[in-house]
Amino acid sequence: MSGTMTREDFDAYLVPCFAPAPFIPVRAAGSRVWDQQGKE
């Protein structure tokens, strides 16, 4: 298994208590979060 998470993995394994975010966070520092494309 690779270290990359897909939208399907995210939806299948994370608790669906909130509406899904339109991005998958991969890194954070304080209040800043980055997605898989490197967008902050």
Contacts in CASP RR format, 6 or more apart in sequence:
PFRMAT RR
TARGET T0000
AUTHOR 0000-0000-0000
METHOD contacts of the structure
MODEL  1
MSGTMTREDFDAYLVPCFAPAPFIPVRAAGSRVWDQQGKE
4 36 0 8 1.000
5 24 0 8 1.000
5 26 0 8 1.000
5 36 0 8 1.000
7 24 0 8 1.000
10 20 0 8 1.000
10 24 0 8 1.000
11 20 0 8 1.000
23 35 0 8 1.000
23 36 0 8 1.000
23 39 0 8 1.000
24 35 0 8 1.000
24 36 0 8 1.000
25 33 0 8 1.000
25 34 0 8 1.000
25 35 0 8 1.000
26 34 0 8 1.000
26 35 0 8 1.000
26 36 0 8 1.000
26 38 0 8 1.000
27 33 0 8 1.000
27 34 0 8 1.000
28 34 0 8 1.000
32 40 0 8 1.000
33 40 0 8 1.000
34 40 0 8 1.000
END
